Amino acid sequence: MEAEHEQKIRQVLDIVTRISEDTTVPRNIRRKAQEAKNYLLDQNSDPAVRAASARMALEEVSEDPNMPVHARTQLWGALSILETIR
């Protein structure tokens, strides 16, 4: 189970890294993606705690009207993956 969670976290890390490095995405959204990435990289926490923290950070900006459609789609995908980690 732990290995499965880590694999999902790596998938989400890839997504949030792409969002945080995409210059077409507004800065506040890139900042939240970076914050979520930092939560996911915290090896001192349980995977479920890391996923919940990252999910909260991403949900704050998930409905931002300034977010490009491609980034919103990626963000929703990341949130879907994070919701499976309990």
VOMARMAR-312356 format. One record per residue (C-alpha): residue number from 1; residue in one letter; x, y, z. Coordinates in Angstrom, 1 decimal, m for minus. Example, Ala and Ser with C-alpha at 12.3 -4.5 7.8 and 13.67 -1.06 7.14 Angstrom:
<pt k="1" r="A" xx="12.3" yy="m4.5" zz="7.8"/>
<pt k="2" r="S" xx="13.7" yy="m1.1" zz="7.1"/>
! end
This chain:
<pt k="1" r="M" xx="0.0" yy="0.0" zz="0.0"/>
<pt k="2" r="E" xx="2.8" yy="2.4" zz="0.9"/>
<pt k="3" r="A" xx="4.5" yy="1.8" zz="m2.5"/>
<pt k="4" r="E" xx="1.2" yy="2.4" zz="m4.3"/>
<pt k="5" r="H" xx="0.8" yy="5.7" zz="m2.5"/>
<pt k="6" r="E" xx="4.3" yy="6.8" zz="m3.3"/>
<pt k="7" r="Q" xx="3.7" yy="6.0" zz="m7.0"/>
<pt k="8" r="K" xx="0.6" yy="8.2" zz="m6.9"/>
<pt k="9" r="I" xx="2.5" yy="11.0" zz="m5.2"/>
<pt k="10" r="R" xx="5.2" yy="10.8" zz="m7.9"/>
<pt k="11" r="Q" xx="2.5" yy="11.2" zz="m10.6"/>
<pt k="12" r="V" xx="1.1" yy="14.2" zz="m8.8"/>
<pt k="13" r="L" xx="4.6" yy="15.7" zz="m8.4"/>
<pt k="14" r="D" xx="5.1" yy="15.5" zz="m12.1"/>
<pt k="15" r="I" xx="1.8" yy="17.3" zz="m12.7"/>
<pt k="16" r="V" xx="2.3" yy="20.1" zz="m10.2"/>
<pt k="17" r="T" xx="5.9" yy="20.5" zz="m11.4"/>
<pt k="18" r="R" xx="4.6" yy="21.1" zz="m14.9"/>
<pt k="19" r="I" xx="2.1" yy="23.6" zz="m13.6"/>
<pt k="20" r="S" xx="4.6" yy="25.5" zz="m11.4"/>
<pt k="21" r="E" xx="7.0" yy="25.8" zz="m14.3"/>
<pt k="22" r="D" xx="4.4" yy="26.9" zz="m17.0"/>
<pt k="23" r="T" xx="4.8" yy="30.6" zz="m17.6"/>
<pt k="24" r="T" xx="1.3" yy="30.8" zz="m19.1"/>
<pt k="25" r="V" xx="m0.2" yy="30.0" zz="m15.7"/>
<pt k="26" r="P" xx="m0.7" yy="33.0" zz="m13.4"/>
<pt k="27" r="R" xx="1.9" yy="33.4" zz="m10.6"/>
<pt k="28" r="N" xx="m0.4" yy="32.8" zz="m7.7"/>
<pt k="29" r="I" xx="m1.4" yy="29.4" zz="m9.2"/>
<pt k="30" r="R" xx="2.2" yy="28.5" zz="m9.9"/>
<pt k="31" r="R" xx="3.0" yy="29.4" zz="m6.3"/>
<pt k="32" r="K" xx="0.3" yy="27.1" zz="m4.9"/>
<pt k="33" r="A" xx="1.5" yy="24.3" zz="m7.2"/>
<pt k="34" r="Q" xx="5.0" yy="24.8" zz="m5.8"/>
<pt k="35" r="E" xx="3.5" yy="24.8" zz="m2.2"/>
<pt k="36" r="A" xx="1.7" yy="21.5" zz="m3.0"/>
<pt k="37" r="K" xx="5.0" yy="20.1" zz="m4.4"/>
<pt k="38" r="N" xx="6.8" yy="21.0" zz="m1.2"/>
<pt k="39" r="Y" xx="4.1" yy="19.2" zz="0.9"/>
<pt k="40" r="L" xx="4.4" yy="16.1" zz="m1.3"/>
<pt k="41" r="L" xx="8.2" yy="16.0" zz="m1.0"/>
<pt k="42" r="D" xx="8.1" yy="16.1" zz="2.8"/>
<pt k="43" r="Q" xx="9.4" yy="12.6" zz="3.6"/>
<pt k="44" r="N" xx="8.9" yy="13.1" zz="7.3"/>
<pt k="45" r="S" xx="5.1" yy="12.9" zz="7.0"/>
<pt k="46" r="D" xx="2.7" yy="10.1" zz="6.3"/>
<pt k="47" r="P" xx="1.7" yy="9.8" zz="2.6"/>
<pt k="48" r="A" xx="m1.9" yy="10.5" zz="3.5"/>
<pt k="49" r="V" xx="m1.0" yy="13.7" zz="5.4"/>
<pt k="50" r="R" xx="1.2" yy="14.8" zz="2.5"/>
<pt k="51" r="A" xx="m1.6" yy="14.2" zz="0.0"/>
<pt k="52" r="A" xx="m4.2" yy="15.9" zz="2.2"/>
<pt k="53" r="S" xx="m2.0" yy="19.0" zz="2.6"/>
<pt k="54" r="A" xx="m1.3" yy="19.2" zz="m1.1"/>
<pt k="55" r="R" xx="m4.9" yy="18.7" zz="m1.9"/>
<pt k="56" r="M" xx="m5.9" yy="21.6" zz="0.3"/>
<pt k="57" r="A" xx="m3.3" yy="23.9" zz="m1.4"/>
<pt k="58" r="L" xx="m4.5" yy="23.0" zz="m4.9"/>
<pt k="59" r="E" xx="m8.2" yy="23.2" zz="m4.1"/>
<pt k="60" r="E" xx="m7.7" yy="26.9" zz="m3.1"/>
<pt k="61" r="V" xx="m6.9" yy="27.8" zz="m6.7"/>
<pt k="62" r="S" xx="m8.8" yy="25.1" zz="m8.6"/>
<pt k="63" r="E" xx="m11.6" yy="27.5" zz="m9.4"/>
<pt k="64" r="D" xx="m9.5" yy="30.5" zz="m10.2"/>
<pt k="65" r="P" xx="m11.1" yy="32.2" zz="m13.2"/>
<pt k="66" r="N" xx="m7.7" yy="33.2" zz="m14.5"/>
<pt k="67" r="M" xx="m6.4" yy="29.7" zz="m14.8"/>
<pt k="68" r="P" xx="m5.8" yy="28.4" zz="m18.4"/>
<pt k="69" r="V" xx="m8.0" yy="25.5" zz="m19.4"/>
<pt k="70" r="H" xx="m5.0" yy="23.1" zz="m19.9"/>
<pt k="71" r="A" xx="m3.7" yy="23.9" zz="m16.3"/>
<pt k="72" r="R" xx="m7.2" yy="23.4" zz="m14.8"/>
<pt k="73" r="T" xx="m7.5" yy="20.0" zz="m16.5"/>
<pt k="74" r="Q" xx="m4.1" yy="19.0" zz="m15.1"/>
<pt k="75" r="L" xx="m5.0" yy="20.3" zz="m11.7"/>
<pt k="76" r="W" xx="m8.2" yy="18.3" zz="m11.6"/>
<pt k="77" r="G" xx="m6.3" yy="15.2" zz="m12.6"/>
<pt k="78" r="A" xx="m3.9" yy="15.8" zz="m9.7"/>
<pt k="79" r="L" xx="m6.7" yy="16.3" zz="m7.3"/>
<pt k="80" r="S" xx="m8.4" yy="13.1" zz="m8.4"/>
<pt k="81" r="I" xx="m5.2" yy="11.1" zz="m7.8"/>
<pt k="82" r="L" xx="m4.7" yy="12.8" zz="m4.4"/>
<pt k="83" r="E" xx="m8.2" yy="11.9" zz="m3.3"/>
<pt k="84" r="T" xx="m7.4" yy="8.2" zz="m3.6"/>
<pt k="85" r="I" xx="m4.6" yy="8.4" zz="m1.1"/>
<pt k="86" r="R" xx="m6.0" yy="7.8" zz="2.4"/>
! end
